Every structure is written in C-alpha cells, then in structure tokens.
Amino acid sequence: MSSPPGSSSDDYTHHEKDVENNKAGIFVKEQAAGHAGNVTPTRDIIRARQIQSTVGPFRILSKGEQWLDRKLGIETQGIDRIPEEEKRPPSIWNVFLLWWGATCHIGTVPIGALGPTFGLPLGESIAAIVVGTWLGALCPAFCGTLGPKLGMRSIATSRYSFGFYGAKLCAVLSVIVAGGFGVVNLVITGQLLSAVSDYTMSVSVGIVIVTVVSYLVTVFGFRYVHTFLKYCWIISFILLLVLVGQAAPHAEASLPGFATGKAHAGLWLSMFSIAFSSTAGWASFSADYYCNYPAKTPSWKIFSLTLFGATTPIMFASVVGAVVANAAMLGQVEPWYTTYGTYGLGGLIRETYHPLGWSKFCLVMLTFSVLGNNVVIFYSSGLDLQLLGDYFHAVPRFIWSFCTAVVLAILAIAGKAHLSTIISNFVSMLGYWAICFTLILLIEDQFFRRRLGYNVEVWDTPSKLPWGLAAVFSLLAGYLGGGLQGMAQVWYMGEVARKFGPYGGDVGIYLTAAITLVVYPVTRYLELKFTGR
C-alpha cells in the first residue's frame, strides 16, 4: 500500500494503526467487476480523517457528528464509495416509490400551471407535459444505473468521464439545479401557509417553517430518507385528486390559446422544455439513492423503475396544475382569475378547494407534501458539496445540508413574488445541463468503458482518472453553443429561439444534445489516445 499524498511512510503507518485502533473504518475492501480486490485505503477518506483529527474546528464538527450518530443514529456516510460487503439495500420497490415521495407534491403543480399561463389550450399543455416528462425521465433513469454498478453517489460516478477536478464543476452545477427546485417548493408552500392564515402571515414565515421541518428529516440520512419517501406521497396524491376533481368542472379543453402561428409553436416548445427539465434535472441525484443496491442488480430494473416512478407522479401533478390554471387564466373564472393575479398559485388553490374550512385543511397538508422533495434536495446537495475538496469532505454532510437549506430559504424569500418567472426562466435551463451530463456519462459507459472497464479502486485518485478535458469541453460547447443560442427567456433570447415569433421558442435542449453527441466522442477519443486514461 502506498501512503497518501503529503504523508511520509512512517506517518502513514502510524495513522493506519491509529485508525484501526479507533475503529474509524476508513479502510474499505474494494471490489471491481465482481472480483474481490485488496484491502486498500482511499485517498479521500484518509485525507478527510486527517483534517478532522488535526484541525480544531473540523475536529469539533466530527465529534458532534459522532455524538449525533450515537444518540440519534444519523448517517455519517458521505461521498465515500460503498463496497459490496457494506451495502445495506432497501427493497427494490423503493426505487419506484421514492420518486412518488420526491415529486408527487404541490411543488410540481406550478410546472403544469405554466401552460395555460403561457396561453396554451389545455390539450396542448397536457401534450407538452406528457412528452417532455417522459423524455426527461430517461436522464435520471440511465444515470441511476451507475449507482449500484459502482457503489458511488451520482457526481462521484462522473469522475470516470469528467475526471477528478472536472467533477467539481458538476458538483457545483448539481447544487444549482437542486436550488432551482428548492426555491420553487419553498415559495409555493409559503404562499399556501399565508393563504391558510387569510394572508395575515407573510409568505416569508411560511418559507422558514417548511425549510426547518425539511432539514430535520434530512439529518438522519439514507435509510430514513428512503423510508420517509416511501410513504409521504400518499396524502398529497389523495388531496391532488380532490383538487383536480373540484377544478375540472370549471376547466374547458375547447378554450383557445392566446397565440397563433410561430408564436404558438414557440410557446409549446418552451412548455415542453420546462416539462423536460423538471424531470431531467434529477439526473445528477438519482444514483445517490441507489448506491447501496448490489452491483449485480439488473440495470434494466433500476432504469425501468426510475422511468415509471418519476414520470407517473410528475405527469399527474403537472396535469393537475394545468387544469386548475386553465380555468383561472383561459376561462377567467372568478374569483380564481383575480386571486391568481393577486396572491399567486397558493391563493388560487385556496379558492379551488371548497368549502373554506376544508380548503385550509388541504392547504396545511399540501404544505408539508413538499418535504419529500426538499429532503432529497438538501441531502444530495450536502453530498455534492463534499466533493469540492478535502476540507469540504471533512465537513459532515448534515452541515452542508444545513447551509443549503439556509441559502435556499433566503433566495425563496427574495423571489417570493416571482414564482412563475423563476420556473420559466430557471427550470427550463436545467435541462441543458442535465442532457449534457447524461449524454456524456452514457457515451462513456456504453462505448469507452466497454473496453476500459471501471477500476473502482481509483475513484479518488486524480492521476489514474481521465483528465476530464473532453467532458468539460463538451459540456461547455453544448451549453454555450447550443443552450445559449436556443434559450428563450425574459432576460435573454438566443438567435435560434427568435425564429419562433415574439415570445421565442426554447429549443436549447435539442441544440445542446446535438452538439454534445458530436463533440464528446471525438474529444474523448483524442484525450484517451494522447493521455492513455
């Protein structure tokens, strides 16, 4: 065994004995391609433990984490790879049910509501939701299959294409993606709690309440997150059925839209892009929840259960939003139309449920339906931030999750009056990143790694991982060359998007995918030829 960078052989030997004596468990039995390997230390774990044992503030945080683990049983496992013999998988059906807990909630409803808000007829809004959601779900479905195969979290798996340092860029982008979803969730639930109080309580207070409760669930880690997500969707599913049932009599599929010709086509493309992105954005999270499943778990099971588990609840909740907004925006049913303009979607939902007492009960229950989604966001963001460096890794995951929660609460409070703008301008852009990330991992896995294989023992060794230049260049080329030219936002409209009338049409996803598919195979071949890794 070799010593980690920056350590002498003697120091390393002493550290090895200290770790074994203290049962820190930093040595793991590596396993590649189903064959047991030698017991070897991993660089990331050793360096993180050294920082925790020698640097005062990190030592305090580490002891605090150990105390919480003893008292409450919180998860201390961070980004470290999980060997086969240490995996503790939940039921395979959790792969399906966790998506219901994460996406069947009131925070998904605003996505569908954008169709009628854009001026699209109900049928076309639903068509954009269905097609966009299905295609977008292919991204997390594939990326999730790498979790059991490698025993790693989502962003850690990207090191085999983006390299050790390029994966840090992926970690930052993944946190930004999570933030977009989180802000939407917090704003809509803040509106709901304000509506329950007859608008005497500010939206900001509601945001803080939901943030605190969501974070508390996140602290306990993988096993509790899986269990929570398995059941938390049931009440929200029932209440959303009631919501669409009470809204449906006022909705009219025959109501015409606001635009015609190219402008109409552009609005549909933009709605499709948002639906696609709302599902594809989970690509950089899905393997986080599958890394405890055995490597022998069939990839088709993970893929299929993720595909159907994600599409079904997202389509359902989005369609509910489209039906409610159709009556308010196109039908201009009063007081729905006025309330929507004054108090946002939270006020509209309050008016849709009736009578008032029942409505307030539903709003309270729906407020906490987003906990499952927020838990996933806070949990995965904490893991992603640990990948930014040794000192980041030395900070316990629950601390990073707390920082994420605080930042998202602040952003939600700042943007509480602009929910539709946040969704239309930000969520659609998530698809550009997600499609780049997925296609790069897909090409690497299905073409290059069929010959090279995955050496899981080097997952944290920069000198033995790819340089990552090909992946980073392809990501930037796809995002800047395709996404920038095809995006249609309030603040910027690309040259290609301008072709679709005055409102533009968001075609950034198509352009981004096309450029990535062309650039990555070529640049990765050249990288492999000249570097050998």
C-alpha positions in Angstrom: 0.0 0.0 0.0 1.3 3.5 -0.8 0.9 6.4 1.5 -1.4 9.3 0.6 0.0 12.4 -0.9 1.7 14.7 1.6 2.4 11.9 4.1 5.6 10.1 5.0 5.5 6.3 5.0 6.1 6.2 8.8 3.4 8.8 9.5 1.1 6.8 7.3 1.8 3.6 9.1 1.1 5.2 12.5 -2.1 6.8 11.1 -3.1 3.4 9.8 -2.7 1.8 13.3 -4.5 4.7 15.0 -7.4 4.4 12.6 -7.7 0.6 13.2 -7.4 1.1 17.0 -10.1 3.8 16.9 -12.3 1.7 14.6 -12.7 4.7 12.3 -13.4 2.4 9.4 -11.5 4.3 6.8 -10.2 1.2 5.0 -12.6 -0.5 2.7 -12.4 -3.7 0.8 -12.5 -2.7 -2.9 -14.3 -4.8 -5.4 -14.2 -4.3 -9.2 -16.2 -6.1 -11.8 -17.5 -8.6 -9.2 -14.0 -9.7 -8.1 -12.7 -9.0 -4.7 -9.6 -6.8 -4.5 -7.1 -6.0 -1.9 -7.9 -4.0 1.2 -6.7 -0.6 0.3 -7.2 2.9 1.8 -9.0 5.5 -0.2 -7.3 8.9 -0.6 -10.4 11.0 0.0 -11.3 9.2 3.3 -7.8 9.3 4.7 -7.3 13.0 3.9 -10.7 13.9 5.4 -10.0 12.0 8.6 -6.6 13.6 8.9 -8.1 17.0 8.7 -10.8 16.1 11.2 -8.2 14.9 13.7 -5.7 17.7 13.4 -7.7 20.9 12.6 -9.6 22.3 15.6 -13.0 23.4 14.0 -13.2 20.2 12.0 -12.4 18.1 15.0 -15.3 19.7 16.8 -17.7 19.1 13.9 -16.6 15.5 13.6 -17.2 14.8 17.3 -20.6 16.5 17.0 -21.5 14.2 14.1 -20.3 11.1 16.1 -22.4 12.2 19.1 -25.5 12.6 16.9 -24.8 9.2 15.4 -24.7 7.6 18.9 -27.8 9.4 20.2 -30.0 9.6 17.1 -28.5 7.2 14.6 -27.9 9.8 11.9 -26.0 8.8 8.8 -22.2 9.5 8.8 -21.6 8.1 5.4 -20.7 10.9 3.0 -19.4 10.6 -0.6 -17.2 7.6 0.1 -17.6 4.7 -2.2 -19.6 1.8 -0.6 -18.0 -1.6 -1.1 -20.3 -4.6 -1.8 -19.9 -6.2 1.6 -21.0 -2.9 3.3 -24.1 -2.2 1.2 -27.4 -2.3 3.0 -30.1 -2.1 0.3 -33.7 -1.2 0.9 -36.4 -3.0 -1.1 -36.0 -2.7 -4.8 -39.5 -1.2 -4.9 -38.1 1.8 -3.1 -36.6 2.7 -6.5 -40.1 3.3 -7.7 -41.7 4.7 -4.6 -39.0 7.2 -3.7 -39.9 9.2 -6.8 -43.5 9.4 -5.7 -42.4 10.8 -2.4 -40.0 13.2 -4.1 -42.3 14.5 -6.9 -46.0 13.9 -6.0 -46.5 17.1 -4.2 -47.8 20.6 -4.5 -44.4 22.0 -5.7 -44.8 20.1 -9.0 -48.2 21.7 -9.7 -46.8 25.1 -10.7 -44.9 23.5 -13.6 -48.1 22.3 -15.3 -49.8 25.7 -14.5 -47.4 27.4 -16.8 -49.0 26.0 -19.9 -52.3 28.0 -19.6 -50.3 30.9 -18.1 -48.4 31.0 -21.4 -51.7 30.9 -23.2 -51.7 27.3 -24.4 -55.0 25.3 -24.7 -55.5 22.6 -22.1 -54.9 19.7 -24.6 -51.6 21.2 -25.8 -50.4 21.9 -22.3 -51.0 18.3 -21.3 -49.3 17.0 -24.5 -46.2 19.1 -23.7 -46.2 17.8 -20.1 -46.5 14.1 -21.1 -43.9 14.1 -23.9 -41.5 16.4 -22.1 -41.7 14.4 -18.8 -41.2 11.0 -20.5 -38.2 12.1 -22.5 -36.7 14.0 -19.5 -37.1 10.9 -17.2 -34.7 9.0 -19.5 -31.8 11.1 -18.0 -32.2 10.1 -14.3 -33.2 6.6 -15.3 -29.9 5.9 -17.0 -27.7 7.9 -14.6 -29.2 5.9 -11.7 -28.0 2.6 -13.1 -24.4 3.7 -12.3 -25.1 3.8 -8.6 -25.4 0.1 -7.9 -22.7 -0.7 -10.5 -20.0 1.5 -8.9 -21.3 1.9 -5.4 -21.0 5.7 -5.7 -23.0 8.8 -5.5 -24.1 10.5 -8.7 -21.4 13.1 -9.0 -18.7 10.7 -7.9 -19.6 8.5 -10.9 -18.9 11.4 -13.2 -15.2 11.3 -12.3 -14.8 8.5 -14.8 -15.6 10.9 -17.6 -15.1 14.4 -16.1 -12.0 13.5 -14.1 -11.3 14.3 -10.5 -11.3 18.0 -11.0 -13.9 18.3 -13.7 -16.4 16.5 -11.4 -16.1 19.5 -9.1 -17.8 21.6 -11.8 -20.5 19.0 -12.0 -21.0 19.2 -8.2 -21.5 23.0 -8.4 -23.9 22.7 -11.3 -25.8 20.0 -9.5 -26.2 22.1 -6.4 -27.5 25.0 -8.6 -30.0 22.6 -10.2 -31.2 21.5 -6.7 -31.5 25.1 -5.7 -33.9 25.8 -8.6 -36.3 23.1 -7.5 -35.9 24.0 -3.8 -36.8 27.7 -4.3 -40.0 26.7 -6.3 -41.0 24.4 -3.5 -40.4 26.9 -0.7 -42.2 29.8 -2.5 -45.4 27.8 -3.2 -45.6 26.4 0.3 -45.0 29.8 1.7 -48.0 31.0 -0.3 -50.1 28.2 0.9 -49.4 28.9 4.6 -50.1 32.5 4.0 -53.4 31.6 2.4 -54.3 29.4 5.4 -53.9 32.4 7.7 -56.2 34.5 5.5 -53.0 36.3 4.3 -52.2 37.6 7.8 -49.0 35.6 7.9 -46.3 36.6 5.4 -45.1 34.2 2.8 -41.6 34.5 4.3 -42.7 33.0 7.6 -44.2 30.0 5.8 -40.9 29.5 3.9 -38.9 29.4 7.1 -41.3 26.9 8.7 -41.1 24.4 5.8 -37.3 24.8 5.5 -36.8 23.9 9.1 -39.0 20.8 9.1 -37.5 19.6 5.8 -34.0 19.9 7.1 -34.7 18.0 10.3 -35.7 14.9 8.2 -32.6 15.2 6.1 -30.3 15.0 9.0 -31.0 11.3 9.6 -29.6 10.1 6.3 -30.1 7.4 3.6 -32.2 4.9 5.5 -34.6 7.4 6.9 -34.9 9.3 3.7 -35.8 6.1 1.8 -38.4 5.2 4.5 -39.9 8.7 4.5 -40.2 9.0 0.8 -41.9 5.6 0.6 -45.0 6.8 2.4 -45.1 10.6 2.4 -46.7 10.9 -1.1 -50.0 9.1 -0.2 -51.8 12.0 1.4 -50.7 14.5 -1.2 -51.8 12.1 -4.0 -55.3 11.9 -2.5 -55.5 15.7 -2.0 -54.4 16.4 -5.5 -57.1 14.0 -6.8 -59.6 16.1 -4.9 -58.1 19.3 -6.2 -58.4 18.3 -9.8 -61.9 16.9 -9.1 -63.0 20.3 -7.8 -61.3 22.3 -10.6 -62.4 20.1 -13.5 -66.0 21.4 -13.8 -64.6 24.9 -14.4 -61.9 23.9 -16.9 -62.6 23.8 -20.7 -60.4 22.0 -23.1 -62.0 23.8 -26.0 -60.8 27.3 -24.9 -58.4 28.7 -27.4 -54.9 29.9 -26.6 -53.5 33.4 -26.8 -51.2 33.0 -29.8 -51.2 31.6 -33.3 -48.6 30.5 -35.9 -45.0 30.6 -35.0 -45.7 32.3 -31.7 -48.0 29.4 -30.7 -45.3 26.8 -31.7 -42.7 28.7 -29.7 -44.8 28.7 -26.5 -45.4 25.0 -26.9 -41.7 24.4 -27.3 -41.0 26.4 -24.2 -43.5 24.5 -22.2 -42.1 21.2 -23.4 -38.6 22.4 -22.4 -39.8 23.1 -18.8 -41.6 19.7 -18.6 -38.4 18.0 -19.8 -36.2 19.9 -17.4 -38.4 19.3 -14.4 -37.7 15.6 -14.8 -34.2 15.5 -16.4 -32.9 17.7 -13.6 -32.8 14.7 -11.3 -30.1 13.1 -13.4 -27.3 14.3 -11.1 -29.1 13.0 -8.0 -30.6 9.6 -8.8 -27.5 7.4 -8.1 -27.3 9.0 -4.7 -30.2 6.7 -3.6 -29.2 3.6 -5.5 -25.5 3.2 -4.4 -26.5 0.8 -1.6 -28.0 -1.7 -4.1 -25.8 -4.7 -5.0 -23.7 -4.3 -8.2 -25.4 -7.4 -9.6 -28.8 -5.6 -9.5 -30.0 -5.7 -13.2 -29.6 -2.3 -14.8 -32.9 -2.7 -16.6 -34.7 -2.9 -13.2 -33.2 0.3 -12.0 -33.8 2.0 -15.3 -37.4 0.9 -15.6 -38.4 1.5 -12.0 -36.9 5.0 -12.2 -38.5 5.8 -15.5 -42.0 4.9 -14.4 -41.5 6.0 -10.9 -40.5 9.5 -12.0 -42.9 10.0 -14.9 -46.2 8.9 -13.3 -46.3 11.3 -10.3 -44.7 14.3 -12.2 -47.2 14.0 -15.1 -50.1 13.6 -12.7 -49.2 16.6 -10.5 -48.4 18.8 -13.6 -51.6 17.9 -15.3 -53.5 19.0 -12.1 -51.7 22.3 -12.3 -52.7 22.7 -16.0 -56.4 22.0 -15.2 -56.5 24.5 -12.4 -54.7 27.2 -14.3 -56.8 26.6 -17.4 -60.0 27.6 -15.5 -58.3 30.6 -14.0 -56.3 32.0 -16.9 -58.1 31.0 -20.1 -61.6 30.6 -18.6 -61.1 33.6 -16.3 -63.4 32.1 -13.7 -63.9 34.5 -10.8 -62.7 34.9 -8.1 -60.0 32.5 -9.3 -58.6 34.8 -12.0 -58.3 37.8 -9.7 -56.9 35.7 -6.8 -54.3 34.1 -9.0 -53.1 37.6 -10.1 -53.1 38.9 -6.5 -51.9 36.0 -4.3 -50.3 33.6 -6.8 -50.9 29.9 -7.1 -51.3 29.5 -3.4 -54.3 31.8 -3.3 -55.7 30.1 -6.4 -55.6 26.7 -4.8 -57.3 28.1 -1.7 -60.2 29.2 -3.9 -60.3 25.9 -5.8 -60.8 23.8 -2.7 -64.2 24.4 -1.1 -65.7 25.0 1.4 -63.2 27.2 3.2 -62.7 25.0 6.2 -61.9 22.0 4.1 -59.7 24.2 1.9 -57.5 25.4 4.8 -57.1 21.8 6.0 -55.9 20.7 2.5 -53.5 23.7 2.3 -51.8 22.7 5.5 -51.4 19.1 4.4 -50.2 20.0 1.0 -47.7 22.4 2.5 -45.9 19.5 4.1 -46.2 17.4 1.0 -43.0 19.0 -0.4 -41.0 17.7 2.5 -40.0 14.6 0.4 -38.7 16.8 -2.4 -36.9 19.2 -0.1 -35.3 16.2 1.8 -33.9 14.9 -1.5 -32.6 18.4 -2.4 -30.9 19.1 0.9 -29.5 15.6 1.2 -28.0 15.4 -2.3 -26.7 19.0 -2.2 -24.8 18.1 1.0 -23.1 15.2 -0.7 -22.3 17.2 -3.8 -20.6 19.9 -1.7 -18.3 17.3 -0.1 -16.8 16.6 -3.5 -15.4 20.1 -3.9 -12.2 19.3 -1.9 -10.6 17.6 1.1 -11.7 20.3 3.5 -15.2 20.2 2.1 -15.2 16.5 2.6 -14.1 16.9 6.2 -17.3 18.8 7.0 -20.1 16.5 7.8 -22.9 16.1 5.2 -25.6 17.4 7.6 -23.7 20.7 8.0 -23.6 21.2 4.2 -27.3 20.3 4.0 -28.0 23.0 6.6 -26.1 25.6 4.6 -28.1 24.6 1.5 -31.3 25.0 3.4 -30.4 28.5 4.7 -29.3 29.7 1.2 -32.5 28.4 -0.5 -34.7 29.9 2.2 -33.1 33.3 1.6 -33.4 33.0 -2.2 -37.1 31.9 -1.8 -37.9 34.9 0.4 -36.2 37.2 -2.1 -38.1 35.8 -5.1 -41.4 35.0 -3.4 -43.3 37.4 -5.7 -42.0 35.9 -8.9 -42.8 32.2 -8.8 -43.8 31.9 -12.5 -40.7 33.8 -13.6 -38.5 31.6 -11.5 -39.9 28.5 -13.1 -40.0 29.6 -16.7 -36.6 31.3 -16.6 -34.6 28.9 -14.5 -36.1 25.4 -14.6 -36.0 25.2 -18.4 -32.3 26.0 -18.3 -31.7 23.0 -16.0 -32.4 20.7 -19.0 -29.3 22.0 -20.9 -27.1 20.8 -18.0 -29.0 17.6 -17.5 -28.9 16.5 -21.1 -25.1 17.3 -21.4 -24.4 15.4 -18.2 -26.4 12.4 -19.2 -25.1 12.0 -22.7 -21.5 12.3 -21.6 -22.0 9.6 -19.0 -24.0 7.5 -21.4 -21.3 7.7 -24.2 -18.6 7.0 -21.7 -20.4 4.0 -20.2 -21.7 2.4 -23.4 -18.7 3.0 -25.7 -15.4 3.7 -23.9 -15.9 1.8 -20.7 -17.0 -1.4 -22.5 -13.3 -1.7 -23.4 -11.7 0.1 -20.4 -14.0 -1.0 -17.7 -14.3 0.7 -14.3 -11.5 0.4 -11.8 -13.3 1.4 -8.7 -10.1 1.4 -6.6 -9.0 4.6 -8.3 -12.3 6.6 -7.9 -10.5 9.1 -5.8 -7.0 9.1 -7.4 -6.6 12.1 -9.8 -3.6 10.6 -11.6 -5.4 7.5 -12.6 -8.7 9.1 -13.6 -9.3 10.7 -17.0 -8.1 14.3 -17.4 -11.7 15.3 -18.0 -10.9 17.9 -20.6 -13.1 16.2 -23.2 -16.1 16.1 -20.9 -15.7 19.7 -19.7 -15.2 21.0 -23.2 -18.2 19.1 -24.4 -20.3 20.4 -21.6 -19.3 24.0 -22.3 -19.7 23.5 -26.0 -23.2 22.1 -25.6 -24.3 24.6 -23.0 -22.9 27.7 -24.6 -23.1 26.7 -28.2 -26.5 25.1 -28.1 -28.3 26.2 -25.0 -27.3 29.9 -25.4 -28.5 30.0 -29.0 -31.7 28.1 -28.3 -32.9 29.6 -25.0 -36.0 31.8 -24.8 -36.0 33.7 -21.5 -37.3 37.1 -20.4 -33.7 38.3 -19.9 -32.2 36.7 -23.0 -33.3 35.2 -26.2 -31.0 33.2 -28.5 -30.7 33.7 -32.2 -32.4 30.4 -33.0 -35.1 30.9 -30.4 -36.0 34.2 -32.0 -37.2 32.4 -35.1 -40.4 31.4 -33.2 -42.2 34.7 -33.0 -42.2 37.5 -30.5 -42.1 35.2 -27.4 -39.4 32.9 -28.9 -39.3 29.1 -28.6 -37.0 27.3 -26.2 -35.1 24.8 -28.4 -31.9 24.8 -26.3 -32.3 21.2 -25.3 -32.2 19.9 -28.9 -29.2 22.0 -29.8 -27.4 21.1 -26.6 -27.9 17.4 -27.2 -26.8 17.5 -30.8 -23.6 19.3 -30.0 -22.7 17.1 -27.1 -23.3 13.9 -29.2 -20.9 15.2 -31.8 -18.2 16.7 -29.7 -17.8 14.3 -26.8 -17.0 11.1 -28.8 -14.3 12.9 -30.8 -12.7 14.8 -27.9 -12.8 11.8 -25.6 -11.1 9.6 -28.3 -8.3 12.2 -28.6 -8.0 12.5 -24.9 -7.7 8.8 -24.5 -5.2 8.5 -27.4 -2.8 11.1 -26.0 -3.2 10.5 -22.3 -4.0 6.8 -22.1 -6.7 7.4 -19.5 
